Amino acid sequence: MARRVRLLSVGPLFAALSWLGGPTNVHAQSPRVWRADFGDGWTQRWVPARLADRTNRVTVVQDGGERVLKIESDNSASALWYPLDGAATDEGRVAWRWRVDGALSGNGKEREKRGDDYAARFFVIFDGRPFSHRARAICYVWASSEPVGSAYRNPYFSNVATIVLQSGNDLSGQWIREERDFVHDYQTAFGKRPRRLSAVAVMVDTDNTERRATAWFADVVVESRASEERGLGPAHLRLGPRGLALSVIIGEAPLMIDR
């Protein structure tokens, strides 16, 4: 419900506009940046998630002078997730590098439960605890058969949208850098903007196809920006039947300031 406040003159109205940072919007917040590395103490920053009877083997190894994460999967499935504090997000990008020793060749059922395995997955998770039924996620994958650019829902969880970034073995054994606008990807998948960032996660899974796969991950960077002050939305100046009026969204309800 709108809340209405009377002003006695135009002066206080424009003072209010000045306080809000202008008549059209509230100033943007500075971006928040997370660098989810695998240096000393990484096990205190990354949280394991058991997703099948057998879990993957996870180690940190040296590669070109850098500490990178190595995940070996043998008829198993598990993940590691990095918490992002439930940060509000209106704009956001994520970047990382990954490498696989080979795609799960011959897996032509990747949209079905029996073929829901990938040599590498990278998740951006929203609005809930990672891998819970409440959370939504974008899952970027290194597929076997699905072509690059394919997008579809996970066969187990409709709140997980899968996007194929790499496919097949043409680039196996090479480090590939990825960068995505995850807000755009979320809007495309779910038809609306995300509210809050929960985590990013990395995963290899081979439990459905009973195969083996190894993947490496490095240089995970997340950047998120809230375009408005928390709880304070865009402000608009209009001419109403009783003169000038300022409306601004506070929380879920507009505050109307009339002269």
PAMAR-886667 format. One record per atom (N, C-alpha, C, CB): residue in one letter; x, y, z. Coordinates in pm, whole numbers, padded with zeros to 5 digits, always signed. Glycine has a CB too. Example, Ala and Ser with C-alpha at 12.3 -4.5 7.8 and 13.67 -1.06 7.14 Angstrom:
2
A+01319-00569+00780
A+01230-00450+00780
A+01320-00330+00780
A+01131-00447+00905
S+01285-00225+00708
S+01367-00106+00714
S+01290+00003+00787
S+01408-00060+00572
***
This chain:
259
M+00085-00119+00000
M+00000+00000+00000
M+00089+00124+00000
M-00096+00000+00123
A+00050+00227-00077
A+00129+00349-00083
A+00115+00428+00046
A+00087+00435-00201
R+00224+00489+00089
R+00222+00577+00205
R+00237+00719+00153
R+00335+00542+00308
R+00157+00814+00205
R+00155+00948+00149
R+00196+01050+00257
R+00014+00982+00093
V+00287+01140+00216
V+00336+01243+00306
V+00312+01377+00239
V+00487+01223+00340
R+00256+01474+00312
R+00230+01608+00257
R+00350+01697+00282
R+00103+01670+00318
L+00387+01775+00179
L+00491+01876+00194
L+00427+02013+00179
L+00605+01856+00089
L+00476+02111+00254
L+00416+02243+00254
L+00464+02331+00141
L+00443+02311+00384
S+00579+02296+00081
S+00631+02379-00027
S+00716+02296-00119
S+00711+02498+00028
V+00751+02357-00236
V+00834+02286-00332
V+00975+02265-00279
V+00838+02362-00464
G+01022+02355-00194
G+01158+02345-00142
G+01188+02211-00078
G+01184+02454-00044
P+01107+02169+00019
P+01133+02038+00080
P+01129+01924-00021
P+01035+02012+00189
L+01047+01939-00126
L+01039+01835-00227
L+01173+01817-00296
L+00930+01866-00329
F+01233+01930-00337
F+01361+01918-00406
F+01473+01885-00309
F+01392+02047-00480
A+01456+01918-00184
A+01552+01871-00083
A+01547+01720-00074
A+01524+01935+00054
A+01425+01668-00081
A+01411+01522-00078
A+01475+01460-00200
A+01264+01482-00070
L+01457+01522-00318
L+01520+01471-00438
L+01671+01471-00425
L+01478+01553-00559
S+01726+01577-00368
S+01869+01584-00348
S+01916+01473-00257
S+01909+01718-00291
W+01841+01446-00152
W+01877+01339-00057
W+01875+01204-00127
W+01780+01339+00063
L+01783+01187-00222
L+01772+01059-00292
L+01876+01044-00401
L+01634+01045-00352
G+01949+01152-00434
G+02052+01140-00535
G+02004+01170-00675
G+02110+01003-00531
G+01886+01231-00691
G+01837+01267-00822
G+01695+01222-00841
G+01925+01208-00930
P+01626+01275-00941
P+01485+01246-00958
P+01456+01112-01021
P+01423+01352-01040
T+01555+01045-01080
T+01523+00923-01155
T+01571+00796-01088
T+01581+00931-01291
N+01676+00800-01012
N+01721+00676-00948
N+01809+00705-00829
N+01795+00589-01048
V+01833+00599-00752
V+01921+00607-00637
V+02059+00564-00681
V+01869+00519-00519
H+02164+00622-00624
H+02300+00594-00670
H+02332+00444-00657
H+02401+00678-00591
A+02412+00396-00752
A+02449+00255-00754
A+02553+00226-00647
A+02503+00215-00894
Q+02546+00108-00594
Q+02645+00064-00498
Q+02772+00021-00572
Q+02591-00050-00411
S+02884+00025-00502
S+03008-00026-00559
S+02997-00177-00576
S+03129+00011-00470
P+03062-00233-00677
P+03054-00378-00696
P+03125-00452-00584
P+03114-00418-00831
R+03074-00569-00552
R+03141-00661-00460
R+03213-00766-00542
R+03041-00726-00361
V+03333-00799-00503
V+03416-00894-00579
V+03464-01003-00484
V+03536-00823-00647
W+03445-01127-00527
W+03496-01242-00454
W+03598-01314-00541
W+03381-01339-00412
R+03713-01348-00484
R+03814-01428-00553
R+03823-01561-00479
R+03955-01354-00559
A+03758-01661-00536
A+03747-01791-00469
A+03864-01878-00510
A+03612-01860-00505
D+03977-01858-00444
D+04100-01926-00485
D+04118-02058-00410
D+04221-01836-00460
F+04227-02127-00442
F+04258-02255-00379
F+04394-02249-00311
F+04254-02367-00484
G+04425-02131-00255
G+04548-02113-00179
G+04534-02170-00039
G+04585-01966-00173
D+04629-02135+00047
D+04630-02185+00185
D+04495-02158+00251
D+04744-02119+00266
G+04446-02258+00322
G+04319-02245+00393
G+04196-02262+00306
G+04313-02113+00457
W+04213-02313+00185
W+04099-02323+00093
W+03989-02414+00148
W+04145-02375-00043
T+04023-02513+00228
T+03922-02604+00281
T+03830-02535+00382
T+03988-02724+00347
Q+03871-02420+00436
Q+03783-02343+00525
Q+03690-02252+00445
Q+03866-02260+00623
R+03721-02230+00318
R+03639-02140+00235
R+03542-02217+00145
R+03729-02052+00150
W+03580-02334+00101
W+03497-02415+00012
W+03429-02525+00092
W+03582-02476-00104
V+03300-02543+00071
V+03220-02635+00150
V+03186-02758+00065
V+03090-02566+00201
P+03214-02881+00113
P+03181-03000+00035
P+03032-03033+00040
P+03260-03120+00085
A+02981-03089-00070
A+02842-03134-00079
A+02841-03276-00134
A+02755-03037-00169
R+02792-03368-00055
R+02783-03508-00098
R+02652-03526-00174
R+02790-03606+00025
L+02660-03575-00298
L+02543-03583-00384
L+02514-03724-00434
L+02560-03491-00500
A+02593-03821-00394
A+02573-03961-00433
A+02638-04050-00328
A+02630-03989-00576
D+02621-04181-00343
D+02681-04275-00248
D+02833-04266-00249
D+02637-04419-00279
R+02889-04247-00367
R+03034-04235-00381
R+03070-04089-00408
R+03088-04327-00495
T+03172-04040-00340
T+03215-03902-00358
T+03343-03896-00441
T+03236-03833-00222
N+03365-03780-00501
N+03484-03759-00583
N+03609-03743-00497
N+03466-03637-00672
R+03723-03762-00560
R+03851-03733-00496
R+03891-03591-00532
R+03963-03836-00539
V+03914-03508-00431
V+03941-03367-00452
V+04077-03332-00392
V+03829-03279-00389
T+04164-03271-00473
T+04295-03229-00426
T+04330-03094-00487
T+04403-03334-00462
V+04424-03025-00426
V+04480-02903-00484
V+04621-02935-00531
V+04479-02785-00382
V+04651-02902-00656
V+04779-02936-00717
V+04841-02811-00778
V+04762-03048-00824
Q+04970-02820-00806
Q+05041-02712-00873
Q+05029-02729-01024
Q+05190-02708-00830
D+04998-02620-01092
D+04990-02622-01238
D+05043-02490-01290
D+04843-02648-01287
G+05160-02493-01351
G+05221-02369-01401
G+05249-02269-01292
G+05132-02307-01503
G+05285-02316-01173
G+05314-02228-01062
G+05192-02179-00988
G+05390-02112-01111
E+05075-02229-01022
E+04950-02187-00957
E+04884-02307-00891
E+04854-02122-01059
R+04822-02282-00778
R+04747-02387-00710
R+04607-02394-00770
R+04741-02361-00557
V+04571-02512-00822
V+04442-02531-00888
V+04373-02651-00825
V+04459-02551-01042
L+04243-02656-00841
L+04163-02765-00786
L+04154-02879-00889
L+04021-02716-00747
K+04178-03000-00844
K+04165-03118-00928
K+04056-03208-00870
K+04302-03195-00938
I+03960-03246-00954
I+03850-03333-00911
I+03852-03459-00998
I+03712-03260-00922
E+03862-03575-00933
E+03860-03703-01001
E+03732-03777-00963
E+03987-03788-00966
S+03656-03816-01065
S+03528-03881-01043
S+03530-04021-01102
S+03413-03797-01103
D+03486-04118-01022
D+03483-04258-01065
D+03349-04317-01020
D+03605-04339-01005
N+03251-04313-01111
N+03116-04357-01076
N+03070-04288-00948
N+03110-04511-01060
S+03092-04157-00941
S+03068-04082-00818
S+03017-03942-00852
S+03197-04073-00733
A+02975-03869-00749
A+02927-03732-00768
A+02936-03657-00636
A+02782-03731-00821
S+03001-03542-00638
S+03003-03452-00523
S+03046-03315-00574
S+03100-03503-00410
A+03029-03215-00490
A+03057-03078-00531
A+03127-03003-00418
A+02927-03005-00573
L+03182-02889-00453
L+03233-02792-00356
L+03167-02658-00387
L+03391-02781-00362
W+03119-02591-00281
W+03057-02460-00303
W+03122-02354-00216
W+02907-02467-00275
Y+03119-02232-00270
Y+03183-02117-00206
Y+03073-02015-00174
Y+03293-02054-00299
P+03051-01985-00045
P+02939-01896-00007
P+02963-01752-00049
P+02916-01902+00143
L+02854-01686-00091
L+02859-01547-00135
L+02770-01457-00049
L+02817-01535-00281
D+02736-01499+00071
D+02677-01414+00173
D+02537-01362+00141
D+02765-01297+00197
G+02468-01419+00046
G+02334-01372+00014
G+02331-01231-00038
G+02249-01381+00133
A+02434-01191-00112
A+02444-01053-00160
A+02334-01023-00261
A+02582-01028-00222
A+02271-00905-00246
A+02174-00860-00347
A+02247-00840-00479
A+02102-00728-00302
T+02180-00872-00590
T+02246-00860-00720
T+02150-00811-00826
T+02306-00993-00761
D+02189-00705-00896
D+02115-00658-01013
D+02201-00670-01138
D+02071-00512-00992
E+02332-00671-01120
E+02426-00694-01229
E+02531-00789-01176
E+02490-00560-01281
G+02579-00879-01261
G+02680-00971-01211
G+02749-01048-01321
G+02618-01066-01115
R+02877-01072-01299
R+02956-01152-01392
R+03039-01252-01311
R+03048-01061-01480
V+03066-01364-01375
V+03151-01465-01313
V+03251-01512-01417
V+03066-01584-01258
A+03374-01537-01373
A+03479-01586-01462
A+03552-01699-01393
A+03578-01472-01502
W+03601-01792-01471
W+03681-01903-01417
W+03755-01969-01532
W+03592-02007-01342
R+03852-02055-01497
R+03919-02140-01594
R+03891-02285-01559
R+04072-02112-01599
W+03879-02370-01661
W+03861-02513-01636
W+03928-02594-01747
W+03712-02548-01626
R+03955-02718-01713
R+04018-02812-01806
R+03965-02951-01775
R+04175-02807-01797
V+03944-03032-01876
V+03901-03171-01854
V+03998-03263-01927
V+03755-03194-01904
D+04011-03386-01875
D+04095-03483-01946
D+04020-03547-02061
D+04144-03590-01850
G+03888-03530-02064
G+03807-03580-02174
G+03660-03571-02139
G+03845-03724-02207
A+03578-03543-02239
A+03433-03545-02219
A+03388-03690-02201
A+03358-03478-02338
L+03265-03706-02151
L+03210-03840-02133
L+03157-03889-02267
L+03098-03841-02024
S+03249-03929-02353
S+03216-03964-02492
S+03109-04072-02497
S+03342-04011-02566
G+03017-04053-02591
G+02912-04151-02610
G+02788-04129-02526
G+02963-04284-02583
N+02794-04030-02437
N+02676-04000-02356
N+02582-03910-02435
N+02717-03933-02221
G+02485-03972-02502
G+02391-03896-02583
G+02259-03870-02514
G+02366-03968-02711
K+02255-03892-02382
K+02130-03878-02306
K+02141-03771-02199
K+02091-04013-02242
E+02210-03664-02228
E+02241-03565-02125
E+02119-03488-02075
E+02343-03468-02177
R+02010-03492-02149
R+01888-03425-02103
R+01799-03520-02022
R+01810-03370-02222
E+01841-03644-02007
E+01764-03743-01934
E+01836-03780-01804
E+01741-03868-02020
K+01761-03834-01709
K+01819-03870-01580
K+01934-03969-01595
K+01713-03928-01489
R+01919-04067-01682
R+02022-04170-01696
R+02151-04116-01756
R+01970-04283-01780
G+02144-04000-01820
G+02264-03941-01880
G+02305-03810-01819
G+02243-03922-02024
D+02251-03778-01702
D+02278-03647-01638
D+02415-03649-01569
D+02167-03613-01535
D+02519-03664-01649
D+02658-03661-01602
D+02738-03570-01694
D+02720-03805-01599
Y+02838-03501-01636
Y+02922-03411-01714
Y+03065-03417-01663
Y+02869-03266-01709
A+03159-03398-01756
A+03300-03397-01719
A+03333-03280-01628
A+03386-03392-01843
A+03257-03172-01638
A+03276-03058-01549
A+03149-02974-01545
A+03398-02970-01594
R+03117-02924-01426
R+03005-02832-01407
R+03053-02713-01325
R+02884-02903-01337
F+02995-02597-01355
F+03018-02477-01273
F+02882-02414-01248
F+03117-02376-01344
F+02848-02396-01120
F+02717-02344-01081
F+02729-02201-01029
F+02654-02433-00975
V+02627-02119-01059
V+02599-01997-00984
V+02462-02020-00920
V+02601-01865-01076
I+02455-02006-00787
I+02337-02048-00711
I+02273-01926-00645
I+02375-02155-00604
F+02139-01924-00644
F+02064-01807-00598
F+01956-01848-00498
F+02000-01735-00718
D+01928-01758-00404
D+01805-01760-00325
D+01782-01888-00246
D+01689-01738-00416
G+01887-01941-00186
G+01869-02058-00101
G+02000-02131-00078
G+01768-02153-00163
R+01998-02222+00017
R+02118-02301+00044
R+02155-02384-00078
R+02097-02391+00168
P+02283-02386-00115
P+02324-02463-00232
P+02278-02608-00228
P+02473-02459-00247
F+02226-02653-00341
F+02181-02790-00363
F+02059-02827-00278
F+02294-02887-00335
S+01986-02724-00233
S+01859-02748-00168
S+01748-02734-00271
S+01837-02651-00048
H+01629-02780-00237
H+01517-02772-00330
H+01466-02629-00347
H+01403-02862-00283
R+01499-02540-00254
R+01451-02402-00263
R+01536-02318-00356
R+01448-02338-00126
A+01664-02349-00367
A+01756-02266-00444
A+01735-02284-00594
A+01900-02299-00408
R+01763-02178-00669
R+01771-02186-00814
R+01918-02174-00855
R+01685-02074-00881
A+01949-02226-00972
A+02089-02225-01015
A+02100-02222-01166
A+02163-02346-00959
I+02208-02159-01212
I+02255-02173-01348
I+02372-02270-01343
I+02295-02034-01412
C+02366-02375-01425
C+02471-02477-01427
C+02537-02476-01565
C+02412-02619-01393
Y+02661-02428-01568
Y+02739-02427-01692
Y+02815-02559-01702
Y+02838-02304-01697
V+02810-02625-01819
V+02865-02759-01827
V+02960-02775-01945
V+02753-02861-01837
W+03048-02874-01929
W+03130-02927-02038
W+03064-03057-02078
W+03284-02947-01996
A+02991-03056-02188
A+02907-03167-02227
A+02981-03266-02316
A+02783-03116-02299
S+02913-03376-02343
S+02965-03478-02433
S+02906-03463-02572
S+02936-03618-02379
S+02773-03457-02580
S+02705-03459-02710
S+02624-03333-02739
S+02614-03577-02716
E+02568-03270-02636
E+02488-03150-02657
E+02575-03038-02715
E+02422-03104-02525
P+02527-02968-02818
P+02609-02863-02880
P+02625-02740-02790
P+02548-02821-03011
V+02734-02670-02812
V+02760-02546-02739
V+02645-02448-02763
V+02895-02482-02783
G+02599-02386-02656
G+02488-02292-02663
G+02354-02353-02626
G+02478-02235-02800
S+02348-02485-02615
S+02223-02550-02574
S+02187-02508-02433
S+02236-02704-02583
A+02058-02495-02406
A+02009-02457-02273
A+01883-02537-02245
A+01981-02304-02265
Y+01876-02597-02127
Y+01762-02682-02091
Y+01761-02701-01940
Y+01769-02819-02163
R+01649-02746-01887
R+01636-02768-01744
R+01696-02905-01706
R+01487-02759-01701
N+01749-02910-01587
N+01802-03035-01534
N+01689-03138-01521
N+01871-03012-01398
P+01711-03263-01558
P+01603-03362-01553
P+01559-03400-01411
P+01645-03486-01624
Y+01642-03373-01312
Y+01605-03401-01173
Y+01543-03281-01105
Y+01727-03447-01095
F+01594-03161-01136
F+01552-03039-01064
F+01518-02930-01165
F+01663-02991-00966
S+01392-02893-01174
S+01350-02792-01271
S+01398-02651-01236
S+01199-02792-01283
N+01445-02633-01113
N+01498-02502-01073
N+01647-02487-01105
N+01474-02481-00925
V+01703-02582-01179
V+01841-02574-01226
V+01840-02566-01379
V+01926-02697-01177
A+01894-02456-01433
A+01902-02437-01577
A+02043-02471-01624
A+01864-02291-01616
T+02052-02562-01720
T+02181-02606-01774
T+02214-02528-01901
T+02179-02758-01803
I+02337-02478-01911
I+02386-02409-02030
I+02517-02474-02071
I+02404-02255-02004
V+02526-02519-02196
V+02646-02586-02246
V+02745-02482-02297
V+02610-02688-02359
L+02862-02478-02234
L+02968-02385-02275
L+03075-02454-02359
L+03031-02320-02154
Q+03104-02580-02329
Q+03199-02659-02405
Q+03138-02796-02431
Q+03336-02672-02330
S+03181-02860-02539
S+03125-02991-02572
S+03227-03073-02649
S+02995-02976-02654
G+03232-03203-02618
G+03321-03292-02690
G+03466-03279-02647
G+03311-03267-02836
N+03555-03334-02729
N+03695-03347-02692
N+03791-03258-02769
N+03737-03488-02709
D+03739-03169-02854
D+03829-03085-02934
D+03923-03003-02847
D+03749-02994-03024
L+03875-02958-02731
L+03957-02873-02643
L+03998-02945-02514
L+03881-02746-02608
S+03977-03075-02509
S+04018-03150-02389
S+04169-03136-02368
S+03980-03300-02403
G+04208-03127-02242
G+04349-03112-02208
G+04398-02969-02210
G+04430-03192-02299
Q+04312-02874-02251
Q+04351-02734-02257
Q+04275-02654-02151
Q+04326-02676-02397
W+04343-02554-02094
W+04275-02461-02005
W+04189-02367-02088
W+04378-02381-01918
I+04063-02355-02050
I+03969-02266-02118
I+03916-02166-02017
I+03852-02345-02183
R+03922-02037-02051
R+03868-01933-01964
R+03725-01902-02007
R+03956-01805-01969
E+03636-01895-01909
E+03496-01861-01933
E+03461-01733-01859
E+03403-01977-01890
E+03368-01657-01915
E+03313-01541-01846
E+03166-01529-01885
E+03391-01409-01881
R+03079-01513-01786
R+02935-01508-01812
R+02868-01395-01735
R+02870-01641-01776
D+02767-01337-01798
D+02676-01243-01731
D+02565-01329-01671
D+02618-01133-01832
F+02578-01363-01543
F+02485-01460-01486
F+02346-01400-01462
F+02540-01514-01356
V+02335-01269-01450
V+02202-01209-01437
V+02125-01225-01568
V+02213-01058-01398
H+02192-01200-01680
H+02129-01221-01811
H+02090-01367-01829
H+02224-01177-01924
D+02179-01459-01794
D+02149-01601-01809
D+02030-01642-01721
D+02271-01686-01774
Y+02024-01587-01600
Y+01912-01618-01510
Y+01781-01566-01568
Y+01937-01556-01371
Q+01782-01443-01618
Q+01660-01387-01675
Q+01613-01468-01795
Q+01684-01241-01717
T+01706-01512-01879
T+01671-01592-01995
T+01610-01725-01952
T+01794-01617-02083
A+01666-01785-01848
A+01620-01917-01804
A+01489-01912-01727
A+01726-01983-01719
F+01474-01812-01638
F+01362-01812-01544
F+01262-01698-01567
F+01414-01804-01404
G+01292-01608-01659
G+01197-01502-01693
G+01189-01388-01594
G+01065-01560-01707
K+01282-01379-01503
K+01285-01269-01408
K+01426-01254-01355
K+01185-01291-01292
R+01449-01147-01281
R+01583-01121-01227
R+01603-01198-01097
R+01604-00970-01205
P+01726-01240-01069
P+01753-01303-00940
P+01748-01202-00827
P+01890-01373-00941
R+01724-01249-00707
R+01722-01160-00591
R+01857-01157-00521
R+01613-01202-00493
R+01906-01275-00484
R+02028-01279-00405
R+02119-01393-00450
R+01995-01295-00257
L+02249-01366-00442
L+02350-01467-00469
L+02372-01553-00345
L+02483-01401-00513
S+02372-01683-00363
S+02401-01773-00251
S+02543-01828-00256
S+02302-01887-00250
A+02587-01873-00376
A+02716-01941-00384
A+02753-01963-00530
A+02713-02074-00309
V+02880-01998-00550
V+02923-02064-00673
V+02969-02204-00634
V+03036-01983-00748
A+02969-02296-00728
A+03007-02433-00697
A+03071-02498-00818
A+02885-02515-00651
V+03158-02596-00791
V+03222-02674-00897
V+03189-02821-00872
V+03377-02651-00901
M+03183-02898-00981
M+03137-03036-00968
M+03181-03119-01087
M+02985-03041-00953
V+03206-03246-01063
V+03219-03348-01166
V+03128-03462-01123
V+03370-03395-01187
D+03052-03521-01217
D+02967-03633-01178
D+02962-03739-01288
D+02825-03583-01147
T+02975-03863-01244
T+02978-03978-01336
T+02895-04094-01282
T+03121-04023-01361
D+02809-04067-01184
D+02739-04176-01115
D+02629-04239-01199
D+02681-04126-00986
N+02565-04162-01287
N+02458-04219-01369
N+02512-04305-01483
N+02372-04107-01425
T+02622-04263-01542
T+02679-04336-01655
T+02787-04435-01613
T+02737-04238-01754
E+02824-04434-01484
E+02925-04524-01429
E+03057-04512-01507
E+02875-04670-01432
R+03098-04388-01525
R+03220-04358-01600
R+03324-04295-01509
R+03190-04265-01720
R+03435-04253-01569
R+03540-04180-01499
R+03567-04049-01569
R+03669-04265-01489
A+03601-03946-01492
A+03636-03816-01550
A+03722-03739-01451
A+03508-03735-01587
T+03807-03653-01505
T+03890-03565-01422
T+03881-03424-01477
T+04039-03614-01418
A+03866-03328-01386
A+03859-03187-01426
A+03941-03103-01329
A+03712-03138-01431
W+03986-02988-01379
W+04060-02892-01298
W+03988-02757-01306
W+04208-02880-01346
F+03994-02681-01196
F+03931-02549-01190
F+04029-02449-01129
F+03798-02553-01107
A+04023-02323-01175
A+04113-02219-01123
A+04054-02081-01152
A+04255-02232-01184
D+04110-01980-01083
D+04083-01838-01110
D+03934-01804-01110
D+04143-01799-01242
V+03865-01845-01006
V+03722-01817-00994
V+03703-01675-00937
V+03651-01923-00902
V+03636-01590-01013
V+03611-01452-00970
V+03464-01420-00994
V+03704-01352-01046
V+03399-01366-00892
V+03258-01327-00901
V+03248-01178-00871
V+03170-01410-00802
E+03173-01106-00955
E+03148-00964-00932
E+02998-00940-00937
E+03222-00875-01038
S+02948-00870-00836
S+02805-00843-00827
S+02783-00699-00785
S+02737-00939-00726
R+02680-00639-00842
R+02646-00501-00808
R+02495-00490-00786
R+02693-00403-00921
A+02457-00425-00677
A+02318-00389-00654
A+02300-00246-00703
A+02277-00403-00503
S+02209-00225-00798
S+02197-00094-00861
S+02121+00007-00777
S+02129-00108-00993
E+02063-00038-00666
E+01989+00053-00580
E+02025+00026-00435
E+01837+00039-00602
E+02008+00127-00351
E+02024+00106-00208
E+01926-00001-00163
E+02003+00237-00130
R+01969-00088-00073
R+01880-00193-00025
R+01756-00132+00038
R+01953-00284+00075
G+01639-00174-00010
G+01512-00126+00045
G+01468+00007-00012
G+01523-00115+00192
L+01547+00068-00103
L+01510+00199-00156
L+01519+00193-00307
L+01603+00311-00099
G+01408+00210-00374
G+01404+00191-00519
G+01406+00322-00595
G+01282+00113-00556
P+01373+00318-00725
P+01380+00438-00809
P+01283+00546-00762
P+01351+00402-00954
A+01324+00670-00781
A+01239+00784-00747
A+01189+00848-00875
A+01315+00887-00660
H+01066+00897-00873
H+01007+00959-00991
H+00935+01087-00951
H+00910+00861-01063
L+00954+01193-01028
L+00886+01320-01007
L+00775+01332-01110
L+00986+01441-01018
R+00652+01363-01066
R+00540+01374-01158
R+00450+01490-01116
R+00460+01241-01164
L+00371+01533-01211
L+00272+01638-01185
L+00137+01572-01163
L+00266+01741-01302
G+00087+01578-01042
G-00040+01517-01009
G-00151+01619-01000
G-00030+01441-00880
P-00271+01576-00966
P-00387+01668-00959
P-00371+01774-00853
P-00514+01590-00933
R-00284+01750-00754
R-00263+01849-00647
R-00125+01911-00655
R-00284+01786-00510
G-00059+01898-00771
G+00072+01958-00786
G+00179+01853-00801
G+00103+02046-00668
L+00303+01890-00767
L+00417+01800-00783
L+00410+01687-00681
L+00547+01878-00768
A+00452+01570-00724
A+00457+01455-00634
A+00584+01377-00660
A+00332+01365-00651
L+00644+01329-00555
L+00763+01244-00563
L+00725+01105-00514
L+00881+01302-00479
S+00752+01004-00594
S+00728+00867-00549
S+00860+00793-00547
S+00625+00795-00640
V+00880+00714-00445
V+01001+00633-00433
V+00963+00502-00368
V+01112+00707-00350
I+01017+00393-00420
I+00987+00262-00364
I+01072+00241-00240
I+01011+00150-00469
I+01006+00217-00128
I+01076+00184-00003
I+01028+00046+00037
I+01048+00290+00111
G+01122-00051+00031
G+01082-00189+00053
G+00994-00233-00061
G+01010-00207+00188
E+00873-00280-00030
E+00781-00327-00132
E+00674-00223-00166
E+00715-00454-00087
A+00667-00111-00090
A+00558-00016-00109
A+00611+00119-00153
A+00476-00002+00020
P+00539+00191-00243
P+00584+00323-00283
P+00547+00427-00178
P+00525+00360-00417
L+00640+00513-00151
L+00616+00629-00065
L+00584+00747-00155
L+00739+00659+00028
M+00468+00809-00138
M+00425+00923-00218
M+00444+01050-00138
M+00278+00908-00263
I+00518+01143-00196
I+00541+01271-00131
I+00477+01378-00220
I+00695+01298-00109
D+00368+01437-00173
D+00293+01534-00253
D+00314+01675-00200
D+00143+01499-00252
R+00300+01767-00291
R+00292+01908-00249
R+00150+01954-00266
R+00391+01999-00331
***
